[in-house]
């Protein structure tokens, strides 16, 4: 039964991370840690950004949860939470860095409607160069208004 609980906690944590990501992006990255996130909206030279420090900021507690949950008897559930966060981090890397920003050149010409919708939502997020007046702070869930834009573009171009 513990294995089932472990799996449920991992996937439950993964699902909850979309909300954590939205809140963190909206109120932390576009709030008091804007100085780390700003270069993500105003791209400068080079491959790395100050914004990449958020990977480290989130990875450290994630690794700590996995370590404690693995090494301390009775704390297995904390390891499951850590693995859920890690799984979301891997999805975030794939979706945000590879599919959306194409920092690595894969999936560059996808006709998948979901990929088009997340790219459009993120484009609308990045049209705001300052920390105020932002939109679309999540990553995996796309508001239906962006799906509608993709649907209309497909109808108008015949590629939908």
C-alpha positions as protocol buffer text, in pm:
chain_id: "A"
residue {
  index: 1
  type: UNK
  ca { x: 0 y: 0 z: 0 }
}
residue {
  index: 2
  type: UNK
  ca { x: 292 y: 235 z: 68 }
}
residue {
  index: 3
  type: UNK
  ca { x: 399 y: 211 z: -296 }
}
residue {
  index: 4
  type: UNK
  ca { x: 54 y: 325 z: -407 }
}
residue {
  index: 5
  type: UNK
  ca { x: 64 y: 619 z: -164 }
}
residue {
  index: 6
  type: UNK
  ca { x: 415 y: 705 z: -285 }
}
residue {
  index: 7
  type: UNK
  ca { x: 300 y: 713 z: -648 }
}
residue {
  index: 8
  type: UNK
  ca { x: -10 y: 916 z: -559 }
}
residue {
  index: 9
  type: UNK
  ca { x: 200 y: 1170 z: -367 }
}
residue {
  index: 10
  type: UNK
  ca { x: 450 y: 1200 z: -655 }
}
residue {
  index: 11
  type: UNK
  ca { x: 178 y: 1267 z: -913 }
}
residue {
  index: 12
  type: UNK
  ca { x: -30 y: 1479 z: -676 }
}
residue {
  index: 13
  type: UNK
  ca { x: 275 y: 1695 z: -609 }
}
residue {
  index: 14
  type: UNK
  ca { x: 340 y: 1719 z: -982 }
}
residue {
  index: 15
  type: UNK
  ca { x: -14 y: 1848 z: -1037 }
}
residue {
  index: 16
  type: UNK
  ca { x: 5 y: 2094 z: -746 }
}
residue {
  index: 17
  type: UNK
  ca { x: 331 y: 2235 z: -881 }
}
residue {
  index: 18
  type: UNK
  ca { x: 144 y: 2412 z: -1163 }
}
residue {
  index: 19
  type: UNK
  ca { x: -29 y: 2624 z: -898 }
}
residue {
  index: 20
  type: UNK
  ca { x: 296 y: 2674 z: -708 }
}
residue {
  index: 21
  type: UNK
  ca { x: 462 y: 2776 z: -1034 }
}
residue {
  index: 22
  type: UNK
  ca { x: 186 y: 3025 z: -1117 }
}
residue {
  index: 23
  type: UNK
  ca { x: 202 y: 3183 z: -771 }
}
residue {
  index: 24
  type: UNK
  ca { x: 583 y: 3190 z: -765 }
}
residue {
  index: 25
  type: UNK
  ca { x: 606 y: 3334 z: -1115 }
}
residue {
  index: 26
  type: UNK
  ca { x: 340 y: 3598 z: -1046 }
}
residue {
  index: 27
  type: UNK
  ca { x: 437 y: 3711 z: -696 }
}
residue {
  index: 28
  type: UNK
  ca { x: 807 y: 3622 z: -657 }
}
residue {
  index: 29
  type: UNK
  ca { x: 961 y: 3639 z: -1004 }
}
residue {
  index: 30
  type: UNK
  ca { x: 748 y: 3938 z: -1100 }
}
residue {
  index: 31
  type: UNK
  ca { x: 779 y: 4069 z: -744 }
}
residue {
  index: 32
  type: UNK
  ca { x: 1074 y: 4093 z: -507 }
}
residue {
  index: 33
  type: UNK
  ca { x: 1304 y: 3871 z: -720 }
}
residue {
  index: 34
  type: UNK
  ca { x: 1237 y: 4059 z: -1044 }
}
residue {
  index: 35
  type: UNK
  ca { x: 1609 y: 4147 z: -1063 }
}
residue {
  index: 36
  type: UNK
  ca { x: 1677 y: 3777 z: -1128 }
}
residue {
  index: 37
  type: UNK
  ca { x: 1388 y: 3732 z: -1370 }
}
residue {
  index: 38
  type: UNK
  ca { x: 1411 y: 4059 z: -1566 }
}
residue {
  index: 39
  type: UNK
  ca { x: 1674 y: 3937 z: -1811 }
}
residue {
  index: 40
  type: UNK
  ca { x: 1436 y: 3660 z: -1913 }
}
residue {
  index: 41
  type: UNK
  ca { x: 1201 y: 3927 z: -2050 }
}
residue {
  index: 42
  type: UNK
  ca { x: 1478 y: 4143 z: -2192 }
}
residue {
  index: 43
  type: UNK
  ca { x: 1714 y: 3895 z: -2350 }
}
residue {
  index: 44
  type: UNK
  ca { x: 2079 y: 3990 z: -2338 }
}
residue {
  index: 45
  type: UNK
  ca { x: 2387 y: 3832 z: -2492 }
}
residue {
  index: 46
  type: UNK
  ca { x: 2498 y: 3484 z: -2396 }
}
residue {
  index: 47
  type: UNK
  ca { x: 2335 y: 3151 z: -2333 }
}
residue {
  index: 48
  type: UNK
  ca { x: 2276 y: 3185 z: -1958 }
}
residue {
  index: 49
  type: UNK
  ca { x: 2051 y: 3433 z: -1781 }
}
residue {
  index: 50
  type: UNK
  ca { x: 2027 y: 3543 z: -1418 }
}
residue {
  index: 51
  type: UNK
  ca { x: 1683 y: 3384 z: -1439 }
}
residue {
  index: 52
  type: UNK
  ca { x: 1855 y: 3044 z: -1457 }
}
residue {
  index: 53
  type: UNK
  ca { x: 1932 y: 3077 z: -1085 }
}
residue {
  index: 54
  type: UNK
  ca { x: 1570 y: 2981 z: -1020 }
}
residue {
  index: 55
  type: UNK
  ca { x: 1668 y: 2629 z: -1126 }
}
residue {
  index: 56
  type: UNK
  ca { x: 1915 y: 2621 z: -837 }
}
residue {
  index: 57
  type: UNK
  ca { x: 1673 y: 2790 z: -597 }
}
residue {
  index: 58
  type: UNK
  ca { x: 1414 y: 2516 z: -659 }
}
residue {
  index: 59
  type: UNK
  ca { x: 1658 y: 2226 z: -698 }
}
residue {
  index: 60
  type: UNK
  ca { x: 1821 y: 2262 z: -355 }
}
residue {
  index: 61
  type: UNK
  ca { x: 1508 y: 2204 z: -143 }
}
residue {
  index: 62
  type: UNK
  ca { x: 1395 y: 1937 z: -391 }
}
residue {
  index: 63
  type: UNK
  ca { x: 1722 y: 1745 z: -345 }
}
residue {
  index: 64
  type: UNK
  ca { x: 1700 y: 1792 z: 31 }
}
residue {
  index: 65
  type: UNK
  ca { x: 1347 y: 1645 z: 38 }
}
residue {
  index: 66
  type: UNK
  ca { x: 1459 y: 1347 z: -168 }
}
residue {
  index: 67
  type: UNK
  ca { x: 1762 y: 1291 z: 56 }
}
residue {
  index: 68
  type: UNK
  ca { x: 1566 y: 1313 z: 381 }
}
residue {
  index: 69
  type: UNK
  ca { x: 1281 y: 1104 z: 242 }
}
residue {
  index: 70
  type: UNK
  ca { x: 1523 y: 838 z: 126 }
}
residue {
  index: 71
  type: UNK
  ca { x: 1756 y: 830 z: 427 }
}
residue {
  index: 72
  type: UNK
  ca { x: 1534 y: 897 z: 729 }
}
residue {
  index: 73
  type: UNK
  ca { x: 1301 y: 610 z: 828 }
}
residue {
  index: 74
  type: UNK
  ca { x: 935 y: 713 z: 830 }
}
residue {
  index: 75
  type: UNK
  ca { x: 990 y: 1019 z: 609 }
}
residue {
  index: 76
  type: UNK
  ca { x: 932 y: 838 z: 277 }
}
residue {
  index: 77
  type: UNK
  ca { x: 646 y: 1077 z: 196 }
}
residue {
  index: 78
  type: UNK
  ca { x: 889 y: 1371 z: 189 }
}
residue {
  index: 79
  type: UNK
  ca { x: 1096 y: 1188 z: -71 }
}
residue {
  index: 80
  type: UNK
  ca { x: 779 y: 1135 z: -276 }
}
residue {
  index: 81
  type: UNK
  ca { x: 710 y: 1509 z: -265 }
}
residue {
  index: 82
  type: UNK
  ca { x: 1070 y: 1576 z: -370 }
}
residue {
  index: 83
  type: UNK
  ca { x: 1038 y: 1339 z: -664 }
}
residue {
  index: 84
  type: UNK
  ca { x: 711 y: 1506 z: -766 }
}
residue {
  index: 85
  type: UNK
  ca { x: 883 y: 1845 z: -766 }
}
residue {
  index: 86
  type: UNK
  ca { x: 1175 y: 1696 z: -961 }
}
residue {
  index: 87
  type: UNK
  ca { x: 938 y: 1547 z: -1219 }
}
residue {
  index: 88
  type: UNK
  ca { x: 769 y: 1886 z: -1262 }
}
residue {
  index: 89
  type: UNK
  ca { x: 1113 y: 2049 z: -1295 }
}
residue {
  index: 90
  type: UNK
  ca { x: 1200 y: 1808 z: -1575 }
}
residue {
  index: 91
  type: UNK
  ca { x: 869 y: 1886 z: -1749 }
}
residue {
  index: 92
  type: UNK
  ca { x: 933 y: 2257 z: -1698 }
}
residue {
  index: 93
  type: UNK
  ca { x: 1277 y: 2226 z: -1855 }
}
residue {
  index: 94
  type: UNK
  ca { x: 1138 y: 2038 z: -2154 }
}
residue {
  index: 95
  type: UNK
  ca { x: 841 y: 2270 z: -2209 }
}
residue {
  index: 96
  type: UNK
  ca { x: 989 y: 2608 z: -2117 }
}
residue {
  index: 97
  type: UNK
  ca { x: 1352 y: 2584 z: -2224 }
}
residue {
  index: 98
  type: UNK
  ca { x: 1329 y: 2345 z: -2519 }
}
residue {
  index: 99
  type: UNK
  ca { x: 979 y: 2377 z: -2666 }
}
residue {
  index: 100
  type: UNK
  ca { x: 894 y: 2741 z: -2588 }
}
residue {
  index: 101
  type: UNK
  ca { x: 1226 y: 2927 z: -2590 }
}
residue {
  index: 102
  type: UNK
  ca { x: 1409 y: 2673 z: -2805 }
}
residue {
  index: 103
  type: UNK
  ca { x: 1736 y: 2710 z: -2617 }
}
residue {
  index: 104
  type: UNK
  ca { x: 1807 y: 2368 z: -2764 }
}
residue {
  index: 105
  type: UNK
  ca { x: 1686 y: 2318 z: -3119 }
}
residue {
  index: 106
  type: UNK
  ca { x: 1425 y: 2042 z: -3088 }
}
residue {
  index: 107
  type: UNK
  ca { x: 1052 y: 2064 z: -3167 }
}
residue {
  index: 108
  type: UNK
  ca { x: 1111 y: 2380 z: -3368 }
}
residue {
  index: 109
  type: UNK
  ca { x: 837 y: 2322 z: -3626 }
}
residue {
  index: 110
  type: UNK
  ca { x: 564 y: 2141 z: -3440 }
}
residue {
  index: 111
  type: UNK
  ca { x: 206 y: 2161 z: -3565 }
}
residue {
  index: 112
  type: UNK
  ca { x: 73 y: 2022 z: -3237 }
}
residue {
  index: 113
  type: UNK
  ca { x: -208 y: 2246 z: -3113 }
}
residue {
  index: 114
  type: UNK
  ca { x: -104 y: 2217 z: -2748 }
}
residue {
  index: 115
  type: UNK
  ca { x: 252 y: 2323 z: -2828 }
}
residue {
  index: 116
  type: UNK
  ca { x: 121 y: 2612 z: -3038 }
}
residue {
  index: 117
  type: UNK
  ca { x: -110 y: 2717 z: -2752 }
}
residue {
  index: 118
  type: UNK
  ca { x: 163 y: 2715 z: -2487 }
}
residue {
  index: 119
  type: UNK
  ca { x: 396 y: 2904 z: -2718 }
}
residue {
  index: 120
  type: UNK
  ca { x: 128 y: 3166 z: -2785 }
}
residue {
  index: 121
  type: UNK
  ca { x: 44 y: 3201 z: -2415 }
}
residue {
  index: 122
  type: UNK
  ca { x: 412 y: 3246 z: -2334 }
}
residue {
  index: 123
  type: UNK
  ca { x: 453 y: 3496 z: -2615 }
}
residue {
  index: 124
  type: UNK
  ca { x: 168 y: 3696 z: -2462 }
}
residue {
  index: 125
  type: UNK
  ca { x: 345 y: 3674 z: -2126 }
}
residue {
  index: 126
  type: UNK
  ca { x: 667 y: 3809 z: -2277 }
}
residue {
  index: 127
  type: UNK
  ca { x: 502 y: 4099 z: -2457 }
}
residue {
  index: 128
  type: UNK
  ca { x: 517 y: 4273 z: -2117 }
}
residue {
  index: 129
  type: UNK
  ca { x: 877 y: 4385 z: -2064 }
}
residue {
  index: 130
  type: UNK
  ca { x: 822 y: 4508 z: -1709 }
}
residue {
  index: 131
  type: UNK
  ca { x: 715 y: 4320 z: -1401 }
}
residue {
  index: 132
  type: UNK
  ca { x: 369 y: 4477 z: -1399 }
}
residue {
  index: 133
  type: UNK
  ca { x: 66 y: 4399 z: -1617 }
}
residue {
  index: 134
  type: UNK
  ca { x: 171 y: 4041 z: -1690 }
}
residue {
  index: 135
  type: UNK
  ca { x: -46 y: 3754 z: -1804 }
}
residue {
  index: 136
  type: UNK
  ca { x: -20 y: 3378 z: -1839 }
}
residue {
  index: 137
  type: UNK
  ca { x: 206 y: 3293 z: -1544 }
}
residue {
  index: 138
  type: UNK
  ca { x: 157 y: 2916 z: -1555 }
}
residue {
  index: 139
  type: UNK
  ca { x: 337 y: 2666 z: -1772 }
}
residue {
  index: 140
  type: UNK
  ca { x: 153 y: 2343 z: -1849 }
}
residue {
  index: 141
  type: UNK
  ca { x: -208 y: 2458 z: -1828 }
}
residue {
  index: 142
  type: UNK
  ca { x: -310 y: 2696 z: -2102 }
}
residue {
  index: 143
  type: UNK
  ca { x: -609 y: 2928 z: -2065 }
}
residue {
  index: 144
  type: UNK
  ca { x: -879 y: 2862 z: -2324 }
}
residue {
  index: 145
  type: UNK
  ca { x: -839 y: 3210 z: -2477 }
}
residue {
  index: 146
  type: UNK
  ca { x: -498 y: 3100 z: -2613 }
}
residue {
  index: 147
  type: UNK
  ca { x: -652 y: 2781 z: -2751 }
}
residue {
  index: 148
  type: UNK
  ca { x: -910 y: 2999 z: -2928 }
}
residue {
  index: 149
  type: UNK
  ca { x: -635 y: 3210 z: -3087 }
}
residue {
  index: 150
  type: UNK
  ca { x: -463 y: 2895 z: -3215 }
}
residue {
  index: 151
  type: UNK
  ca { x: -795 y: 2762 z: -3344 }
}
residue {
  index: 152
  type: UNK
  ca { x: -867 y: 3089 z: -3529 }
}
residue {
  index: 153
  type: UNK
  ca { x: -518 y: 3104 z: -3675 }
}
residue {
  index: 154
  type: UNK
  ca { x: -563 y: 2747 z: -3801 }
}
residue {
  index: 155
  type: UNK
  ca { x: -898 y: 2831 z: -3961 }
}
residue {
  index: 156
  type: UNK
  ca { x: -756 y: 3142 z: -4128 }
}
residue {
  index: 157
  type: UNK
  ca { x: -443 y: 2973 z: -4262 }
}
residue {
  index: 158
  type: UNK
  ca { x: -580 y: 2629 z: -4332 }
}
residue {
  index: 159
  type: UNK
  ca { x: -311 y: 2473 z: -4111 }
}
residue {
  index: 160
  type: UNK
  ca { x: -523 y: 2398 z: -3804 }
}
